[in-house]
């Protein structure tokens, strides 16, 4: 267990990776501008088709 880490929306590590030998707390500043930029580029929700899968996810 351990080795917590932060990654950006492109999967790149942000800062250091936590130790798997010692307890520690990781704190990072995140670039919310980059997050928004990647969301605009990938646009997952733009291409969603709930009508195509609604029947599969109904209880």
C-alpha positions in Angstrom: 0.0 0.0 0.0 1.0 3.6 -0.2 2.7 5.3 -3.1 -0.1 7.7 -3.6 0.4 10.2 -6.4 -1.3 12.9 -8.4 -1.6 12.9 -12.2 -2.8 15.5 -14.7 -5.6 14.9 -17.2 -3.0 13.5 -19.6 -1.7 10.9 -17.2 1.6 12.7 -16.3 2.7 12.7 -12.7 2.4 16.0 -10.9 5.1 16.3 -8.3 6.6 13.4 -6.4 5.2 10.0 -5.7 4.6 9.1 -2.0 6.8 6.7 -0.2 5.7 3.1 0.3 8.0 2.9 3.4 6.9 5.9 5.5 3.7 7.7 6.3 3.3 11.0 4.6 0.7 13.5 3.3 0.9 14.6 -0.3 -0.4 18.1 -1.1 -0.4 19.5 -4.6 -1.5 22.6 -6.4 -3.6 21.5 -9.4 -3.8 23.4 -12.7 -7.6 23.8 -13.1 -6.9 25.7 -16.4 -5.3 22.6 -17.8 -8.2 20.4 -16.6 -10.7 22.7 -18.4 -8.5 22.8 -21.6 -8.3 19.0 -21.8 -12.1 18.7 -21.1 -12.7 21.0 -24.1 -10.4 19.0 -26.3 -11.7 15.6 -25.4 -15.3 16.6 -25.1 -16.6 13.2 -23.8 -20.0 14.6 -22.9 -20.5 16.3 -26.2 -20.6 12.9 -27.9 -22.6 11.0 -25.3 -25.6 9.0 -26.5 -27.7 8.2 -23.5 -30.5 7.1 -25.8 -28.3 4.3 -27.0 -27.7 2.8 -23.5 -30.5 4.0 -21.2 -32.1 0.5 -21.2 -28.8 -1.0 -20.0 -28.4 1.2 -16.9 -32.0 1.3 -15.7 -32.5 -0.5 -12.3 
